[in-house]
């Protein structure tokens, strides 16, 4: 059954077992308070510390029963059907007596048509209960509710500090958009921090907001977050890819356009190792002006049945809540290739990922990078999965000169002191990563001589290096030949 349903309708239908995964316990309780007014059934809340209390009437809680079996016996004896919120009840389902008693209530074996509601931040049901459970998610606050909360926090600040909060109207609208996907309590904490920091709401608050939101949503550490990506847009080469992104940026960020355009969904980046696929992913995020989320697909895999698929669902859900963003899946072939010994996990992961790619509505732009095209599942390469497949090749001479200049400048050296054209001419077949190591090697050689690095140090480092295009000449040549007629050059 779908997670997002009408709660009063579920209660009127006397749904036997509801499962609510949420850390916002107060919000869950208030949601049921409102729903019960329409369902017209008594509402109870139980916790191990406070016992059983009726919430729809002004009644004190009963002392905690001696054990949870006694609690369930008391519920079973109640003749009037009620709704019981059981907070953090999962540990007690390990006991056979408690599990059996709960099943009897759910199956209405000598019991009224009660609705039991398990509420906890994370709930893994015993298999005996799975057929009877309905998962429910309370709706998150909409833009209007968040805007109202933001005004309340601004008024609170002005009352406490005796001065108004400086508000940039456009930034405030962006803050409201970026707080979507959080509970009202979590959104309030972030908004309060943004206001308290400097008594203002400006565009400068957006990076801190995005980082705080990521920390709240990705408690499992499945997604690595990076907001400061704009600098990566200034990478050498990749001109065709940059132009492609620039053309699609307005549609992705929801700008008003003279014609209706489908927002871009994602790209697959193939290429020679070390040639800048990672930088390309960062450049895409920088070009769109949104945060970058990196998903290491290998970290999703878990030895326990079903956990891998759950991890993927959670990671993709969090990416949607952090939208607009770029989701980068690095070396995607390693997580989807699979073998005969993984009990079909890789096939299920691939199936769920493909379904998500086709059906997602949130502004999550997917960037998948791969080195070994022969290991990619054919389903992933089918036309329409990605908007485009780009090939990141070995850099040409102009790009190699620019890469030398970038790495020299990063180390405090002046580009003008070196003949970048000569360095580019001598480094044919080198990747960007190998050019960086040439610069590093030249600096070490110069330091050993207690001298400043010169053109000769760089030329000597080039001569001493054997690039991957030489060491692995046949595989690299085969990959470039395969990509020539099948992909779009990124540069």
Residue pairs with C-beta under 8 A, 6 or more apart in sequence:
1 134
1 135
3 135
3 136
3 137
4 136
4 137
4 139
5 134
5 136
7 31
7 32
7 35
7 136
7 138
8 35
8 38
8 39
10 18
10 115
10 134
10 136
11 35
11 36
11 38
11 39
11 41
11 83
11 115
12 38
12 39
14 81
14 113
14 114
14 115
15 115
15 134
16 105
16 106
16 107
16 108
16 113
16 114
16 115
16 116
16 132
17 106
17 115
17 116
17 117
17 118
17 129
17 132
17 133
17 134
18 115
18 116
18 117
18 118
18 133
18 134
18 135
18 136
19 117
19 118
19 123
19 125
19 133
19 134
19 135
19 136
20 28
20 117
20 118
20 119
20 135
20 136
20 137
20 138
21 120
21 121
21 122
21 123
21 135
21 137
22 28
22 119
22 121
22 137
22 138
22 183
23 121
23 183
24 138
24 183
24 184
24 185
24 186
25 87
25 119
26 185
27 138
27 183
27 184
27 185
28 85
28 119
28 138
29 45
29 55
29 85
31 138
32 43
32 55
32 83
32 85
32 117
33 43
33 55
33 56
36 42
36 43
36 55
36 56
36 83
39 83
41 81
41 82
41 83
41 115
42 54
42 56
42 57
42 80
42 82
42 83
43 54
43 55
43 56
43 82
43 83
43 85
44 52
44 53
44 54
44 55
44 82
44 83
44 84
44 85
45 52
45 53
45 55
45 84
45 85
45 87
46 52
46 53
46 71
46 84
46 85
46 86
46 87
46 89
47 87
47 88
48 64
48 88
49 64
50 61
50 64
51 61
51 62
51 63
51 64
51 65
52 61
52 62
52 65
52 71
52 74
52 84
53 59
53 60
53 61
53 62
55 85
65 71
65 74
67 98
68 89
68 92
68 95
68 98
69 95
69 97
69 98
69 101
72 98
72 101
72 102
72 105
73 101
75 82
75 84
75 105
75 111
75 114
75 116
76 101
76 104
76 105
76 110
76 111
78 112
78 114
79 112
80 112
81 112
81 113
81 114
81 115
82 112
82 114
82 115
83 114
83 115
83 117
84 114
84 115
84 116
84 117
85 117
85 119
86 116
86 117
86 118
86 119
87 119
87 120
88 119
88 120
89 118
89 119
89 120
90 118
90 120
90 123
90 124
92 98
93 99
93 102
93 125
93 126
93 129
99 126
99 128
99 129
102 116
102 129
103 128
103 129
103 132
104 110
104 111
105 111
105 114
105 116
106 116
106 129
106 132
107 132
118 125
125 133
140 180
140 181
140 182
140 183
141 149
141 180
141 182
141 183
141 184
141 187
142 180
143 176
143 177
143 180
145 184
146 176
146 179
146 180
146 184
146 187
147 172
147 176
149 184
149 187
149 188
149 191
150 172
150 175
150 176
150 179
150 191
150 201
153 188
153 191
153 192
153 195
154 164
154 165
154 167
154 195
154 201
156 192
157 165
157 195
157 196
157 199
158 164
158 165
161 199
163 199
165 195
165 199
165 200
165 201
166 199
166 200
166 201
166 202
167 200
167 201
168 200
168 201
168 202
168 203
170 203
171 201
171 202
171 203
171 205
171 206
172 201
174 203
174 206
175 191
175 194
175 201
175 205
175 206
175 209
178 206
178 209
178 210
178 213
179 187
179 190
179 191
179 209
179 213
180 321
181 213
181 217
181 320
181 321
181 322
181 323
182 190
182 213
182 216
182 217
182 321
186 216
190 209
190 212
190 213
190 216
193 208
193 212
194 201
194 205
194 208
194 209
195 201
197 205
197 208
207 227
207 228
210 225
210 227
210 291
210 322
211 225
211 227
213 321
213 322
214 223
214 225
214 291
214 293
214 322
215 225
217 318
217 321
217 322
218 225
218 315
218 318
220 311
220 314
220 315
222 295
222 299
222 300
222 311
222 314
222 315
222 318
223 293
223 294
223 295
223 315
223 318
223 319
223 322
223 327
224 293
224 294
224 295
224 296
225 291
225 292
225 293
226 282
226 285
226 291
226 292
226 293
226 294
227 291
227 292
229 282
229 283
229 285
229 286
229 290
229 291
229 292
229 326
230 286
230 289
231 286
232 279
232 282
232 283
232 285
232 286
233 242
233 282
233 283
233 286
233 287
235 276
235 279
235 280
235 282
235 283
235 406
236 395
236 399
236 400
236 402
236 403
236 406
236 432
237 276
237 395
237 396
237 398
237 399
237 402
237 403
237 490
237 491
238 276
238 279
238 280
238 283
238 392
238 490
238 491
239 491
240 390
240 488
240 489
240 490
240 491
241 267
241 280
241 283
241 284
241 390
241 490
241 491
242 283
242 287
244 267
244 388
244 390
245 283
245 284
245 287
245 288
246 287
248 263
248 264
249 255
249 287
249 288
249 289
250 257
251 257
251 261
251 262
251 263
251 264
252 263
252 264
252 288
252 324
252 363
252 365
253 288
253 289
253 290
253 324
253 363
254 263
254 324
254 363
263 363
264 365
264 387
265 357
265 360
265 365
265 366
265 386
265 387
266 357
266 365
266 366
266 367
266 368
266 386
266 387
267 284
267 366
267 367
267 368
267 386
267 387
267 388
267 389
267 390
268 368
268 369
268 370
268 380
268 381
268 385
268 386
268 388
268 389
268 390
269 277
269 280
269 281
269 367
269 368
269 369
269 370
269 390
269 391
269 392
269 490
270 277
270 369
270 370
270 371
270 373
270 389
270 390
270 391
270 392
270 479
270 483
270 487
271 277
271 369
271 371
271 391
271 392
271 393
271 483
271 490
272 371
272 392
272 393
272 394
272 431
272 468
272 469
272 476
272 479
272 480
273 371
273 431
273 433
273 468
274 431
274 432
274 433
274 434
274 468
275 392
275 393
275 394
275 395
275 431
275 432
275 433
276 392
276 395
276 431
276 432
277 369
277 371
277 392
278 330
278 369
279 432
280 367
280 369
280 390
280 392
280 490
281 292
281 294
281 326
281 328
281 330
281 367
281 369
282 292
284 326
284 365
284 367
285 291
285 292
285 325
285 326
285 328
288 324
288 326
288 365
290 324
290 325
290 326
290 365
291 322
291 325
291 326
292 325
292 326
292 328
293 319
293 322
293 325
293 326
293 327
293 328
294 328
294 329
294 330
295 315
295 319
295 327
295 328
295 329
295 330
296 330
297 329
297 330
297 331
297 332
297 334
297 335
297 336
297 349
298 331
298 334
298 335
299 311
300 308
300 311
300 312
300 315
300 335
300 349
301 308
301 311
301 335
301 345
302 308
302 311
308 345
308 348
308 349
309 345
309 348
309 349
309 352
312 349
312 352
312 353
313 352
316 327
316 353
316 356
316 360
319 325
319 327
319 362
319 364
320 360
320 362
320 364
321 362
323 362
323 363
323 364
324 363
324 364
324 365
325 363
325 364
325 365
326 364
326 365
326 366
326 367
327 364
327 365
327 366
327 367
328 367
328 368
328 369
329 335
329 366
329 367
329 368
329 369
330 369
331 369
331 370
331 371
332 368
332 369
332 370
332 376
332 380
333 370
333 371
333 372
333 373
333 375
333 376
334 375
335 346
335 349
336 346
336 349
336 350
336 353
336 376
336 377
336 380
337 346
337 375
337 376
337 377
338 345
338 346
338 347
338 350
339 346
350 377
350 379
350 380
354 379
354 380
354 385
357 366
357 385
366 386
368 380
368 386
370 376
373 479
373 482
373 483
379 385
381 389
388 488
389 486
389 487
389 488
390 487
390 488
390 489
390 490
391 483
391 487
391 488
391 489
391 490
392 490
392 491
393 480
393 483
393 489
393 490
393 491
394 429
394 430
394 431
394 469
394 480
395 403
395 430
395 431
395 432
395 435
395 491
396 491
397 421
397 424
397 425
397 428
398 424
399 491
400 423
400 424
400 427
400 428
400 430
400 435
401 420
401 421
401 423
401 424
402 420
403 432
403 435
403 436
404 418
404 420
404 423
404 424
404 427
404 435
404 438
404 439
404 458
405 415
405 420
407 435
407 436
407 439
408 414
408 415
408 418
408 439
409 415
411 439
411 443
413 453
418 455
418 458
419 455
422 455
422 459
423 455
423 458
423 459
423 462
426 459
426 462
426 463
427 434
427 435
427 438
427 462
429 467
429 469
429 470
430 438
430 462
430 465
430 467
430 469
431 467
431 468
431 469
434 465
434 467
434 468
437 465
438 458
438 461
438 462
438 465
439 458
439 461
441 461
441 464
441 465
442 453
442 457
442 458
442 460
442 461
443 453
443 457
445 453
445 457
445 460
445 461
446 452
446 453
446 454
446 457
468 476
469 476
